[in-house]
Amino acid sequence: MSQKVAITGGAGFLGSHIVDYFVEQGEDVVVVDDFSSGEAENLEQSADDVEIRELDLRSEDAIDGLDDIDVVVHLAAKIGGIGYFHHVPADIIAMNDAMNKVVFDAAVEHDFDRVVYASSSMVYERATEFPVTEDQISEIPPPDSAYGFQKLAGEYYCRAYHDQYDVEYSIFRPFNAVGPREPPGEEVGQAHVIPDFVLKILDKEQYPLKILGDGRQVRSFTNVRDIARGVYLCSFEDAAANDHFNLGSEEGVSMRDLARKIWERSGREVDIEFETTEAFAHDVQKRVPSSQKAQEVLGWEPEITLDESLEQYIGWYEEEVL
């Protein structure tokens, strides 16, 4: 029997892919979004199978709009690339905190079966041992960035509302989702690194390629389809209740090597050259997860490689953006 699942921020890049996956699994999906950044076009694949509720989750009135929900996947947040969260740190803390409070208050008032909270790999901002495991969250210092700190605060909401009100939760930490529907930003760092690189290499044909810092920062990238499958397991598996999981590829890649992959795919005739620029203050040098816990507890591991993900994204970009 399907359950009614509200996906907040469901019209966004990651949210829309999660919507599609849940619909495919036969769930009764409600998209909750204020469309301040999400796009209705992102929901075209599932438009006939979902209910859309345009709600501002910073308003307490939104609690009434969630009165018939069984499970909430809470993705709605002010989010962007590294440049974005350096420019608006106060907005990130204030607005995301307001949304978290409304969602968790609704969980208490309407007795949700589970709140599935989208945290971030940025909670591990100050980690020094890799691959980073879930256990390290209680050992490493809190993040320096407002974004990482606020995402960690959301995890405290999960535990606090569980302890005081018995709200069941599951926390997932996605590591650099990649896939169609994420356009580049108007300036570097407004969106994530793959859209930025694709814009500069395929569209602007920039040469030499400008990169933030020295380009030796290491990240892992995980296909949105794999993350959506992990979120589904976090939503319904008994073993996921009141626990937290990394959802990410264990394969790290430097920003220089990532750029080379996209450069080779572009067919540019000249060899790639880099122009380094000043890095942002919170540009973490390495962020690579262990996904062993998700594999052991949920039976989840990434199935789609970075090369396959880049092919998907570039194909979408060439068809929909160029």
N, C-alpha and C positions, 0 to 999 in steps of 0.2 A: 504494500500500500504506500503510495507516494505521500510525502509530507510537503507542507507549504513552506517554501524556503525563500526568505527575503535576502537578496544580495544587494547590500548598500554599495553605491559607487558602481553599479552593474553596467552602466553605459560607458565606462572608461575602458582603457586598453586591456588591462588584466581582467577587470570585472566582466567585460563582454565575453571573453573566452571562457570564463568560469560559468557564466550564464549558459552558453552554448553546451558545455559539457553536462551540466546538471539537467538541462532539457533533454539531451540525448539519453540520459539515464532514467528518464520518465518522471522526474520530480516536477512538482507544481511550483513554478518560479515566479516570484514577484521582484521586479527590478525597482529599487529605491534610489533615486538620483535627483539632484537639483539641476543637472545639466549645465552647471557652471564651467565644467571642463569636459565632461562626458559628451558623447555624440550619439544621437539617435541612429545614425548610419551604422554604428558599431553593432547594433542589435538586429540588423536586417536578417541574419541567418535564422534567428529565433523569434522574430517579431510576432508571428502568428501563434506562438505557444507561450507567451509570457504576458503577465499583467505589469503595467508600468505605473508607478506611483511617484509623482514629482513632489518630493518632500525636501525641505531644508532641515537637515538633522541637527542644526544648531538651535532649532526652536523646540521648546517643550511640547508644542502642539503636535509635533511629529510622533510623539508617543502614541497618540490615538490612531495614527495611521499604520501602526504595527500591531493592532489588537488581535489579529487572527493568524499570527505567524507561529510556526513550530520551531524553525531553526533560522538564525540570522548569520549570514556570512558577512562580517563587517569589514568592508574594504574602503568605504568612503573616508577620504582624507585629503588634505592639501599636500600634494606630492609632486615631485618633478626630479630633474637631474641635480647634480651637485651644485650648479650655479643657482638653481631655483632656491634650494634651501639655505643658501648663504645670503640671499637677498631678502628673504621674508621670514626670518626665524621667529619673530614675535607672533606673526599670523599663524604660523604652523602650530606653535604651542597652544595659543588661545582657541583657534578654530577646531583643531583636532580634539582637544580636550573637551570642548563643548559637545561635539558629536559623540564622543565616547560616553559621556555622562548620559545623554539622552538614550542611546542604545541600551546601556546597561540598566537604566531606570525602567525602560520598556520591558526588558527581560524579567525584572522583578514584578512589575505590574501585570504582565500578561503571561507569566510563567512559561517562558520559552523552554523548549527541550534542551537547546544548546546555543551558545554564542561562539562562533568561530571567528577568531580575531586575527586580522592580517597585521603581523608585526613587520619586522624588516631585518635584513642582514646588518643594518647599521647599528643595531644594538650591540654588535660585537666590534664596534669601531676601534676600541683600544686593545683588542686581542693581540697577543704576540706569539701564540702557539697555533700551528695549523697542521691538519685541517681542524677548524674550530668545532667543538662539540657543544651540545646543549648544556652539559654540566658546567661549562665555563661561564655561563651567564651569571652565576653567583660568585664567581671568583675574580673576574676582570673589573676594572674601574668602570663607572658609568660613562656613556658617550660624552664627548665634548660638544658635539653639534646639537643644536636645538631639535633637529629632526630625529636623530637617533635617541636623544633623551626622551622625547615625547612618545616615540614608539615603545620605548621601554616602560614609560608610565602607563601606556595602554595595557601592557602585560600585568602591571600591578592592579589595574581595574579588574582584570579577569580574576585574579586571586582574591582581591578584597571582596568583590561581590559574591564570589563563591563562599568565602569564609563567613560573611555576614548574612547573606541571603540564600545560600545554597544554589546559586546560579551555576549550571554546568557550562564548561567552556572547553575550547581547544585553541591553542595558539600555533600558527604556522609562520615561519620566517622564510620568505622567498628570497632567493639569491639571483638577482639580475635577470628578470624575465625578458625573453626576447621572442618576437613573433609579429605577425601583421597587426595593423591598426594603430601603431604608435608613430605618429608623425614627428619629425624633428622640431625643435623649438626655433624661435626667431633669433635666438642667440645661443652661443655655445654654452652647454651646461644646463640649459632650460629643460631639455629632455634628457634621455639617457645616452650613453656613449655610442651605441650602435647606430641609432638614428642620426646622431651628430656626424659620425664618420661617413655614413652613406650619403648624407646631404653634401658634405664637402668633397667627397671623392667622385660620386656619380653625377651629382647635379651641378655643383659649382666648379668641378674639375680643378680643385685647388692644388697648387704646386708651388713650393713644397707643402706638405700637409702639416697644418698647425695642430699641435697636441698640447694638452695641459700637463705641466710638469715635464719630467724627462721621458714619460711614456713607458716607464718600467713598472708602473703600478700593475698588480695582478688581481684579476677578478675571475669568478666563475660565472657562466651563463647557462640559463635553464630555459628550455622551451616552454611557452605559456601553456601548451597542451599538457605537458608533464606536470606543471604546477597545478593546473585545474584538476587533474586526477588526484593529486595529493590533497588538495582542499576538499574534494569529495570524500575521501577517506577520513579526513579530520572531522567532517561533518556528521558521519554516521557510524563509524566504527566504535564499538564499545571501548576498545583499548585506547582510543584517542581522548577519552573524557578526562578533563582536568590535567592535561599534559601539554607539552610543547615540543615542536618538531622543526628541524631545518628541512627545507625543501630546496635542494640545490645540487647541481653537478659538482663532483669532487675534482673535476679537471680545471685547473687554473690556466689562464692565458694572460700574457702581458698586453698592455695596450698597443705596443708597437707590433706585436705579432697579430693581434686582432686587426689592426689597420692593414697589415700586409695581406691578410686573407681577403678583405674586402677589395683592396687594390687589385689583387690578382683576378678576382671575380669581375672587376670592372673592365678588364681588357686594356687598361692604359698602357701605352707603348713604352713609356719611360719608367725607369726604376724608381721606386718610392724613395722620397727623401723627407726628413722631418724638420720642422721648425718648432723648437720648444718654446713654450710660453709659461708665464708664472702660474704655479699651481694654486688652487684654492686652499684655504687654511686647513680644512678638514678632509683633504683628499687622501684617504687611507691608502697606505702603500700595498697592503695585501688583505684580501678577504676571500677565503676559500673554506667551504664547510665540510664537515663530515655528515653524510646522510645515512650513516649506519643505523641510527635509532629508528628513522622512518622505515628503513628496510626491514629491520627486525620486528618492529611493533605493528607496522601498517602494511608491510609487503610492498612498499613503494620504493622505486628508484627511477632515475631519469632514463628514458628510452631513446630520445631524439638527440643526436649529436649537435655540437656547435656548428659544424659545417652545414648540416641539414637545416638548422635554424636560420643560418645566414642566407641560404638559398631561398627559404620561404619568405624571409623578410625582404630581401632585395627584389624578389619576383613581385611581391605585393607593391613595393615602392615604385618599381618601374611601371606597373600597370595603373596604380591609383594616384601617384603623386607627380611623377615626371610628366 
